[in-house]
Amino acid sequence: MTADSLIFAYVALLLAAIAAIAGLAERRRRSFEPEPSEDTIFRCRKCAYVYTDDEDVEVSRCPQCGATNEAVEF
């Protein structure tokens, strides 16, 4: 084997190992990340309290002051 092919094999193995470690780390991170909530986010116009309610609700009553609010749109 020539020196060029040895260097190429070393660099290729190193890059493959880094890619494998990155892939495993990403897979592990995703397994421990919380699932996104399907709830709708509301912010009270009267007391500014932020709360969630079921996804099928369009207007919700604030648990702090009782005012009705519409969903927050991002």
MOPAC internal coordinates of N, CA, C and O (Angstrom, degrees):
PM7 1SCF
backbone

  N    0.0000 0     0.00 0     0.00 0    0    0    0
  C    1.4476 1     0.00 0     0.00 0    1    0    0
  C    1.5204 1   110.18 1     0.00 0    2    1    0
  O    1.2310 1   121.85 1   -36.78 1    3    2    1
  N    1.2960 1   114.06 1   143.22 1    3    2    1
  C    1.4590 1   118.09 1   179.07 1    5    3    2
  C    1.5254 1   109.23 1   -86.75 1    6    5    3
  O    1.2310 1   121.50 1   -12.81 1    7    6    5
  N    1.3135 1   114.73 1   167.19 1    7    6    5
  C    1.4657 1   120.55 1  -179.74 1    9    7    6
  C    1.5290 1   110.59 1   -64.62 1   10    9    7
  O    1.2310 1   120.74 1   143.24 1   11   10    9
  N    1.3370 1   116.19 1   -36.76 1   11   10    9
  C    1.4652 1   119.97 1   179.93 1   13   11   10
  C    1.5349 1   111.50 1   -63.04 1   14   13   11
  O    1.2310 1   120.27 1   137.62 1   15   14   13
  N    1.3168 1   117.10 1   -42.38 1   15   14   13
  C    1.4623 1   119.47 1  -179.15 1   17   15   14
  C    1.5316 1   111.37 1   -70.61 1   18   17   15
  O    1.2310 1   119.96 1   146.94 1   19   18   17
  N    1.3346 1   117.69 1   -33.06 1   19   18   17
  C    1.4651 1   120.57 1   176.36 1   21   19   18
  C    1.5303 1   111.25 1   -66.30 1   22   21   19
  O    1.2310 1   120.50 1   136.83 1   23   22   21
  N    1.3204 1   116.65 1   -43.17 1   23   22   21
  C    1.4644 1   120.54 1   178.14 1   25   23   22
  C    1.5166 1   110.16 1   -64.55 1   26   25   23
  O    1.2310 1   120.14 1   137.31 1   27   26   25
  N    1.3160 1   117.35 1   -42.69 1   27   26   25
  C    1.4677 1   120.98 1   178.62 1   29   27   26
  C    1.5294 1   110.86 1   -61.83 1   30   29   27
  O    1.2310 1   119.81 1   136.30 1   31   30   29
  N    1.3191 1   117.97 1   -43.70 1   31   30   29
  C    1.4646 1   121.39 1  -179.92 1   33   31   30
  C    1.5286 1   110.47 1   -64.95 1   34   33   31
  O    1.2310 1   120.20 1   139.53 1   35   34   33
  N    1.3270 1   117.23 1   -40.47 1   35   34   33
  C    1.4577 1   121.32 1   178.65 1   37   35   34
  C    1.5286 1   110.97 1   -63.29 1   38   37   35
  O    1.2310 1   120.16 1   133.26 1   39   38   37
  N    1.3117 1   117.29 1   -46.74 1   39   38   37
  C    1.4720 1   121.33 1  -179.77 1   41   39   38
  C    1.5179 1   110.56 1   -66.42 1   42   41   39
  O    1.2310 1   119.61 1   138.71 1   43   42   41
  N    1.3220 1   118.35 1   -41.29 1   43   42   41
  C    1.4602 1   121.53 1   179.31 1   45   43   42
  C    1.5254 1   110.98 1   -63.82 1   46   45   43
  O    1.2310 1   119.85 1   137.09 1   47   46   45
  N    1.3260 1   117.90 1   -42.91 1   47   46   45
  C    1.4713 1   120.91 1   176.90 1   49   47   46
  C    1.5229 1   111.65 1   -64.54 1   50   49   47
  O    1.2310 1   120.08 1   140.29 1   51   50   49
  N    1.3098 1   117.45 1   -39.71 1   51   50   49
  C    1.4539 1   121.65 1   178.95 1   53   51   50
  C    1.5298 1   110.73 1   -64.39 1   54   53   51
  O    1.2310 1   120.08 1   135.11 1   55   54   53
  N    1.3223 1   117.45 1   -44.89 1   55   54   53
  C    1.4613 1   120.97 1   178.40 1   57   55   54
  C    1.5279 1   111.73 1   -65.69 1   58   57   55
  O    1.2310 1   119.87 1   142.09 1   59   58   57
  N    1.3256 1   117.84 1   -37.91 1   59   58   57
  C    1.4587 1   121.13 1   177.42 1   61   59   58
  C    1.5315 1   110.84 1   -65.16 1   62   61   59
  O    1.2310 1   120.28 1   140.55 1   63   62   61
  N    1.3215 1   117.06 1   -39.45 1   63   62   61
  C    1.4691 1   120.43 1   178.31 1   65   63   62
  C    1.5190 1   110.96 1   -66.57 1   66   65   63
  O    1.2310 1   119.84 1   138.32 1   67   66   65
  N    1.3158 1   117.90 1   -41.68 1   67   66   65
  C    1.4705 1   121.43 1   178.10 1   69   67   66
  C    1.5197 1   110.38 1   -63.91 1   70   69   67
  O    1.2310 1   119.88 1   137.90 1   71   70   69
  N    1.3332 1   117.83 1   -42.10 1   71   70   69
  C    1.4616 1   121.34 1   178.57 1   73   71   70
  C    1.5249 1   111.36 1   -64.58 1   74   73   71
  O    1.2310 1   120.10 1   140.75 1   75   74   73
  N    1.3222 1   117.42 1   -39.25 1   75   74   73
  C    1.4655 1   120.74 1   178.37 1   77   75   74
  C    1.5207 1   111.09 1   -66.11 1   78   77   75
  O    1.2310 1   119.92 1   137.89 1   79   78   77
  N    1.3178 1   117.77 1   -42.11 1   79   78   77
  C    1.4644 1   121.17 1   178.79 1   81   79   78
  C    1.5283 1   110.27 1   -65.01 1   82   81   79
  O    1.2310 1   120.27 1   138.05 1   83   82   81
  N    1.3246 1   117.08 1   -41.95 1   83   82   81
  C    1.4635 1   120.39 1   178.73 1   85   83   82
  C    1.5251 1   110.82 1   -64.18 1   86   85   83
  O    1.2310 1   120.14 1   139.03 1   87   86   85
  N    1.3185 1   117.34 1   -40.97 1   87   86   85
  C    1.4660 1   120.91 1   178.15 1   89   87   86
  C    1.5194 1   112.10 1   -63.86 1   90   89   87
  O    1.2310 1   120.15 1   137.14 1   91   90   89
  N    1.3201 1   117.32 1   -42.86 1   91   90   89
  C    1.4658 1   120.49 1   177.58 1   93   91   90
  C    1.5251 1   111.77 1   -65.98 1   94   93   91
  O    1.2310 1   120.05 1   141.24 1   95   94   93
  N    1.3288 1   117.51 1   -38.76 1   95   94   93
  C    1.4601 1   120.69 1   178.99 1   97   95   94
  C    1.5276 1   110.83 1   -65.40 1   98   97   95
  O    1.2310 1   120.33 1   139.19 1   99   98   97
  N    1.3181 1   116.97 1   -40.81 1   99   98   97
  C    1.4742 1   120.86 1   178.18 1  101   99   98
  C    1.5215 1   110.76 1   -65.62 1  102  101   99
  O    1.2310 1   120.12 1   138.53 1  103  102  101
  N    1.3170 1   117.37 1   -41.47 1  103  102  101
  C    1.4669 1   121.44 1   178.48 1  105  103  102
  C    1.5316 1   110.79 1   -63.52 1  106  105  103
  O    1.2310 1   120.68 1   138.59 1  107  106  105
  N    1.3190 1   116.31 1   -41.41 1  107  106  105
  C    1.4646 1   120.24 1   178.85 1  109  107  106
  C    1.5272 1   111.04 1   -67.14 1  110  109  107
  O    1.2310 1   120.13 1   139.23 1  111  110  109
  N    1.3402 1   117.36 1   -40.77 1  111  110  109
  C    1.4588 1   121.27 1   178.96 1  113  111  110
  C    1.5206 1   111.10 1   -61.12 1  114  113  111
  O    1.2310 1   120.50 1   137.43 1  115  114  113
  N    1.3214 1   116.64 1   -42.57 1  115  114  113
  C    1.4654 1   120.46 1   179.84 1  117  115  114
  C    1.5188 1   112.35 1   -66.96 1  118  117  115
  O    1.2310 1   119.64 1   147.97 1  119  118  117
  N    1.3161 1   118.30 1   -32.03 1  119  118  117
  C    1.4581 1   120.25 1  -178.42 1  121  119  118
  C    1.5270 1   111.80 1   -72.59 1  122  121  119
  O    1.2310 1   119.61 1   154.45 1  123  122  121
  N    1.3312 1   118.35 1   -25.55 1  123  122  121
  C    1.4562 1   121.61 1  -179.74 1  125  123  122
  C    1.5203 1   113.12 1   -97.95 1  126  125  123
  O    1.2310 1   119.64 1   171.82 1  127  126  125
  N    1.3189 1   118.28 1    -8.18 1  127  126  125
  C    1.4493 1   121.88 1  -179.31 1  129  127  126
  C    1.5246 1   110.02 1   -74.73 1  130  129  127
  O    1.2310 1   119.59 1   -40.81 1  131  130  129
  N    1.3236 1   118.39 1   139.19 1  131  130  129
  C    1.4672 1   119.23 1   179.30 1  133  131  130
  C    1.5253 1   111.90 1   -67.25 1  134  133  131
  O    1.2310 1   121.04 1   -30.48 1  135  134  133
  N    1.3153 1   115.62 1   149.52 1  135  134  133
  C    1.4613 1   120.99 1   178.31 1  137  135  134
  C    1.5273 1   109.34 1   -70.61 1  138  137  135
  O    1.2310 1   119.66 1   -39.35 1  139  138  137
  N    1.3196 1   118.26 1   140.65 1  139  138  137
  C    1.4592 1   119.58 1   177.49 1  141  139  138
  C    1.5346 1   110.77 1   -66.37 1  142  141  139
  O    1.2310 1   121.12 1   -38.92 1  143  142  141
  N    1.3045 1   115.46 1   141.08 1  143  142  141
  C    1.4499 1   121.37 1  -178.08 1  145  143  142
  C    1.5293 1   110.33 1   -79.55 1  146  145  143
  O    1.2310 1   120.94 1   -36.04 1  147  146  145
  N    1.3229 1   115.82 1   143.96 1  147  146  145
  C    1.4567 1   120.65 1   178.00 1  149  147  146
  C    1.5262 1   111.23 1   -91.70 1  150  149  147
  O    1.2310 1   120.20 1  -178.55 1  151  150  149
  N    1.3249 1   117.23 1     1.45 1  151  150  149
  C    1.4586 1   121.16 1  -178.66 1  153  151  150
  C    1.5244 1   111.27 1   -71.06 1  154  153  151
  O    1.2310 1   121.48 1   -21.98 1  155  154  153
  N    1.3300 1   114.77 1   158.02 1  155  154  153
  C    1.4548 1   121.98 1   177.10 1  157  155  154
  C    1.5207 1   108.54 1   -94.41 1  158  157  155
  O    1.2310 1   120.28 1   -38.89 1  159  158  157
  N    1.3268 1   117.07 1   141.11 1  159  158  157
  C    1.4599 1   122.16 1  -178.72 1  161  159  158
  C    1.5252 1   109.14 1   -94.97 1  162  161  159
  O    1.2310 1   121.27 1   -46.10 1  163  162  161
  N    1.3316 1   115.17 1   133.90 1  163  162  161
  C    1.4555 1   122.28 1   178.30 1  165  163  162
  C    1.5189 1   108.98 1  -124.10 1  166  165  163
  O    1.2310 1   120.79 1   -31.19 1  167  166  165
  N    1.3364 1   116.10 1   148.81 1  167  166  165
  C    1.4713 1   121.81 1   173.55 1  169  167  166
  C    1.5141 1   107.19 1  -130.95 1  170  169  167
  O    1.2310 1   121.10 1   -56.46 1  171  170  169
  N    1.3189 1   115.49 1   123.54 1  171  170  169
  C    1.4537 1   121.30 1  -176.25 1  173  171  170
  C    1.5286 1   109.93 1   -69.47 1  174  173  171
  O    1.2310 1   120.58 1   -48.09 1  175  174  173
  N    1.3136 1   116.50 1   131.91 1  175  174  173
  C    1.4655 1   121.07 1   178.76 1  177  175  174
  C    1.5215 1   111.65 1   -77.32 1  178  177  175
  O    1.2310 1   120.38 1   158.45 1  179  178  177
  N    1.3099 1   116.89 1   -21.55 1  179  178  177
  C    1.4636 1   120.89 1  -176.98 1  181  179  178
  C    1.5308 1   111.35 1   -87.47 1  182  181  179
  O    1.2310 1   120.00 1   128.74 1  183  182  181
  N    1.3425 1   117.60 1   -51.26 1  183  182  181
  C    1.4716 1   120.53 1  -175.21 1  185  183  182
  C    1.5335 1   113.87 1  -111.60 1  186  185  183
  O    1.2310 1   119.56 1   178.24 1  187  186  185
  N    1.3267 1   118.45 1    -1.76 1  187  186  185
  C    1.4721 1   125.08 1   177.23 1  189  187  186
  C    1.5301 1   112.94 1    67.59 1  190  189  187
  O    1.2310 1   119.54 1  -160.23 1  191  190  189
  N    1.3188 1   118.49 1    19.77 1  191  190  189
  C    1.4668 1   122.44 1   178.07 1  193  191  190
  C    1.5271 1   109.20 1   -75.60 1  194  193  191
  O    1.2310 1   120.04 1   -45.60 1  195  194  193
  N    1.3220 1   117.52 1   134.40 1  195  194  193
  C    1.4671 1   122.68 1   178.70 1  197  195  194
  C    1.5200 1   107.86 1  -102.62 1  198  197  195
  O    1.2310 1   120.43 1   -50.82 1  199  198  197
  N    1.3399 1   116.79 1   129.18 1  199  198  197
  C    1.4600 1   121.39 1  -177.83 1  201  199  198
  C    1.5197 1   109.41 1  -150.06 1  202  201  199
  O    1.2310 1   120.34 1   -10.48 1  203  202  201
  N    1.3339 1   116.95 1   169.52 1  203  202  201
  C    1.4588 1   121.65 1   179.26 1  205  203  202
  C    1.5201 1   109.88 1  -119.42 1  206  205  203
  O    1.2310 1   121.90 1   -22.08 1  207  206  205
  N    1.3266 1   113.97 1   157.92 1  207  206  205
  C    1.4637 1   121.15 1   175.90 1  209  207  206
  C    1.5239 1   107.01 1  -146.33 1  210  209  207
  O    1.2310 1   120.13 1    -5.98 1  211  210  209
  N    1.3082 1   117.35 1   174.02 1  211  210  209
  C    1.4621 1   121.65 1  -178.11 1  213  211  210
  C    1.5206 1   111.35 1   -56.22 1  214  213  211
  O    1.2310 1   120.77 1   -26.34 1  215  214  213
  N    1.3260 1   116.13 1   153.66 1  215  214  213
  C    1.4656 1   120.84 1  -176.17 1  217  215  214
  C    1.5178 1   113.44 1   -69.13 1  218  217  215
  O    1.2310 1   119.50 1   158.04 1  219  218  217
  N    1.3234 1   118.56 1   -21.96 1  219  218  217
  C    1.4583 1   120.56 1  -177.67 1  221  219  218
  C    1.5335 1   112.95 1   -89.33 1  222  221  219
  O    1.2310 1   119.88 1  -177.76 1  223  222  221
  N    1.3305 1   117.83 1     2.24 1  223  222  221
  C    1.4639 1   122.14 1  -179.70 1  225  223  222
  C    1.5226 1   109.14 1   -93.20 1  226  225  223
  O    1.2310 1   120.33 1   -51.43 1  227  226  225
  N    1.3428 1   116.97 1   128.57 1  227  226  225
  C    1.4650 1   120.73 1   178.81 1  229  227  226
  C    1.5249 1   111.49 1   -93.30 1  230  229  227
  O    1.2310 1   120.24 1   143.06 1  231  230  229
  N    1.3366 1   117.15 1   -36.94 1  231  230  229
  C    1.4576 1   122.71 1   178.98 1  233  231  230
  C    1.5214 1   107.45 1  -125.56 1  234  233  231
  O    1.2310 1   120.64 1   -48.52 1  235  234  233
  N    1.3281 1   116.39 1   131.48 1  235  234  233
  C    1.4577 1   120.61 1  -176.21 1  237  235  234
  C    1.5220 1   110.20 1  -128.99 1  238  237  235
  O    1.2310 1   121.26 1   -28.04 1  239  238  237
  N    1.3218 1   115.20 1   151.96 1  239  238  237
  C    1.4614 1   121.46 1   178.18 1  241  239  238
  C    1.5224 1   109.10 1   -92.15 1  242  241  239
  O    1.2310 1   120.73 1   -47.67 1  243  242  241
  N    1.3369 1   116.20 1   132.33 1  243  242  241
  C    1.4559 1   122.64 1  -179.33 1  245  243  242
  C    1.5298 1   109.87 1   -66.20 1  246  245  243
  O    1.2310 1   119.75 1   -49.08 1  247  246  245
  N    1.3454 1   118.08 1   130.92 1  247  246  245
  C    1.4656 1   120.03 1   179.20 1  249  247  246
  C    1.5317 1   113.12 1   -71.88 1  250  249  247
  O    1.2310 1   119.49 1   162.53 1  251  250  249
  N    1.3385 1   118.57 1   -17.47 1  251  250  249
  C    1.4638 1   121.72 1  -179.27 1  253  251  250
  C    1.5252 1   112.37 1   -85.40 1  254  253  251
  O    1.2310 1   120.30 1   127.86 1  255  254  253
  N    1.3465 1   117.02 1   -52.14 1  255  254  253
  C    1.4620 1   119.88 1  -172.91 1  257  255  254
  C    1.5204 1   113.89 1  -116.72 1  258  257  255
  O    1.2310 1   119.50 1   168.05 1  259  258  257
  N    1.3248 1   118.55 1   -11.95 1  259  258  257
  C    1.4538 1   121.85 1   177.45 1  261  259  258
  C    1.5134 1   115.75 1    87.69 1  262  261  259
  O    1.2310 1   119.45 1  -177.94 1  263  262  261
  N    1.3183 1   118.65 1     2.06 1  263  262  261
  C    1.4626 1   121.45 1   178.60 1  265  263  262
  C    1.5347 1   109.95 1   -73.57 1  266  265  263
  O    1.2310 1   120.85 1   -32.28 1  267  266  265
  N    1.3356 1   115.98 1   147.72 1  267  266  265
  C    1.4649 1   119.18 1   177.91 1  269  267  266
  C    1.5257 1   109.23 1   -88.54 1  270  269  267
  O    1.2310 1   121.11 1   -37.51 1  271  270  269
  N    1.3422 1   115.48 1   142.49 1  271  270  269
  C    1.4567 1   121.89 1  -175.08 1  273  271  270
  C    1.5192 1   110.71 1  -138.71 1  274  273  271
  O    1.2310 1   121.72 1   -26.42 1  275  274  273
  N    1.3249 1   114.31 1   153.58 1  275  274  273
  C    1.4662 1   120.50 1   174.31 1  277  275  274
  C    1.5252 1   108.86 1   -96.39 1  278  277  275
  O    1.2310 1   121.07 1   -18.86 1  279  278  277
  N    1.3110 1   115.55 1   161.14 1  279  278  277
  C    1.4758 1   121.59 1  -176.25 1  281  279  278
  C    1.5194 1   110.81 1   -65.94 1  282  281  279
  O    1.2310 1   121.18 1   -29.79 1  283  282  281
  N    1.3155 1   115.36 1   150.21 1  283  282  281
  C    1.4585 1   122.37 1   176.28 1  285  283  282
  C    1.5267 1   108.06 1   -81.22 1  286  285  283
  O    1.2310 1   120.18 1   -47.21 1  287  286  285
  N    1.3126 1   117.27 1   132.79 1  287  286  285
  C    1.4705 1   121.67 1   178.07 1  289  287  286
  C    1.5227 1   108.43 1  -107.58 1  290  289  287
  O    1.2310 1   120.81 1   -51.80 1  291  290  289
  N    1.3198 1   116.05 1   128.20 1  291  290  289
  C    1.4787 1   120.95 1   178.76 1  293  291  290
  C    1.4947 1   110.00 1   -97.07 1  294  293  291
  O    1.2310 1   120.10 1   180.00 1  295  294  293

